[in-house]
Amino acid sequence: QEQIEESGGGLVQCGGSLRLSCKCSGFLFSRSTMSWYRQAPGKESELVASIVDRYSEPTYADSVKGRFTITRDDDKDTLTLQMTALEPEDTATYYCRADEPMGRFGTLEYWGQGTQVTVSS
């Protein structure tokens, strides 16, 4: 059974930092593209950051470049998102997503339940 569990969200003041973690099990983490998404109330889901594998350069949304860092630990099947210089616009529910390649059968997609990040001004 695939499981993805996010943690680390909370309430932080503008300019503060938070570290989100995503603990995974039940699928081949090391072969999966891992991503963080977020969704604010009334807004569409946004891809925040993504990393294909341990050797790849991560990609970031323009809105978080230079402030957020995504890392993965394939030994612990864990994905993290270090967030600094947080702004009220970063307030959202953050989700961890895994895309596990299945060869000629395509890709399977798994999502966590999300963790709330609230940045006060």
C-alpha positions as CSV (number, residue, x, y, z in Angstrom):
1,Q,0.0,0.0,0.0
2,E,1.5,3.3,-1.1
3,Q,1.7,5.9,1.7
4,I,2.8,9.5,1.7
5,E,2.7,11.5,4.9
6,E,3.6,15.2,5.0
7,S,4.6,17.0,8.2
8,G,6.1,20.2,9.3
9,G,3.4,22.7,8.5
10,G,2.2,25.4,10.9
11,L,1.8,29.1,11.5
12,V,4.8,31.3,11.0
13,Q,5.4,35.0,10.8
14,C,6.3,36.8,7.5
15,G,10.0,36.3,6.9
16,G,10.2,33.1,8.9
17,S,11.1,29.6,7.9
18,L,9.5,26.2,7.9
19,R,10.7,22.7,6.9
20,L,8.2,20.3,5.4
21,S,8.9,16.6,5.3
22,C,7.3,13.8,3.2
23,K,7.8,10.3,4.4
24,C,7.0,7.7,1.8
25,S,6.5,3.9,1.7
26,G,5.0,1.2,-0.5
27,F,6.5,2.2,-3.8
28,L,9.9,2.7,-5.4
29,F,10.8,6.1,-4.1
30,S,14.3,6.2,-5.7
31,R,12.8,5.8,-9.1
32,S,10.0,8.3,-8.6
33,T,9.9,11.9,-9.6
34,M,9.0,13.8,-6.4
35,S,7.2,17.1,-6.2
36,W,5.7,19.6,-3.8
37,Y,2.4,21.2,-4.8
38,R,0.4,23.8,-3.0
39,Q,-3.2,25.0,-3.1
40,A,-4.5,28.2,-1.5
41,P,-8.2,28.7,-0.9
42,G,-10.0,29.7,-4.1
43,K,-6.9,29.1,-6.2
44,E,-5.7,26.4,-8.5
45,S,-3.1,23.9,-7.5
46,E,0.5,25.1,-8.1
47,L,3.6,23.1,-8.7
48,V,6.1,24.5,-6.2
49,A,9.2,22.3,-6.8
50,S,10.2,19.0,-8.3
51,I,13.1,16.7,-8.4
52,V,13.4,13.8,-10.8
53,D,16.0,11.8,-9.0
54,R,19.0,12.2,-6.7
55,Y,21.3,13.2,-9.6
56,S,19.0,15.9,-11.1
57,E,18.8,19.6,-10.6
58,P,15.5,20.5,-9.0
59,T,13.0,22.9,-10.7
60,Y,11.1,25.6,-8.9
61,A,8.2,27.9,-9.5
62,D,9.3,31.4,-10.2
63,S,7.5,32.6,-7.1
64,V,9.7,30.5,-4.7
65,K,13.1,30.5,-6.5
66,G,15.8,31.5,-4.1
67,R,13.6,31.0,-1.1
68,F,12.6,27.3,-1.2
69,T,14.9,24.2,-1.5
70,I,13.7,20.7,-2.3
71,T,15.8,17.8,-1.4
72,R,15.4,14.0,-1.4
73,D,16.9,11.2,0.6
74,D,16.6,8.0,-1.3
75,D,18.0,6.0,1.6
76,K,15.2,7.2,3.9
77,D,12.5,7.6,1.2
78,T,11.9,11.1,2.4
79,L,11.4,14.4,0.5
80,T,11.8,17.7,2.2
81,L,11.0,21.3,1.4
82,Q,13.0,24.0,3.2
83,M,11.1,27.2,3.0
84,T,12.7,30.6,4.0
85,A,11.7,34.2,3.7
86,L,8.1,33.1,3.8
87,E,5.4,35.6,2.6
88,P,1.7,35.7,3.3
89,E,1.3,34.6,-0.4
90,D,2.9,31.3,0.5
91,T,-0.1,30.4,2.7
92,A,-1.6,27.2,1.4
93,T,-2.0,23.5,1.9
94,Y,1.2,21.8,0.7
95,Y,1.1,18.4,-0.9
96,C,3.7,15.8,-1.6
97,R,3.4,14.0,-4.9
98,A,5.2,11.0,-6.3
99,D,5.2,9.9,-10.0
100,E,6.4,6.3,-10.2
101,P,7.4,5.1,-13.7
102,M,5.8,1.8,-14.7
103,G,7.6,1.3,-18.0
104,R,5.3,0.8,-20.9
105,F,2.3,1.1,-18.6
106,G,3.0,4.7,-18.0
107,T,3.2,6.4,-14.6
108,L,1.4,6.0,-11.3
109,E,0.7,9.1,-9.3
110,Y,0.5,9.2,-5.5
111,W,-0.5,12.1,-3.2
112,G,-0.3,12.8,0.5
113,Q,-3.0,14.3,2.5
114,G,-1.3,17.7,2.7
115,T,0.0,19.9,5.5
116,Q,-1.2,23.5,6.1
117,V,1.2,26.4,6.0
118,T,0.0,29.8,7.2
119,V,2.1,32.9,7.0
120,S,1.0,35.9,9.0
121,S,1.8,39.4,8.0
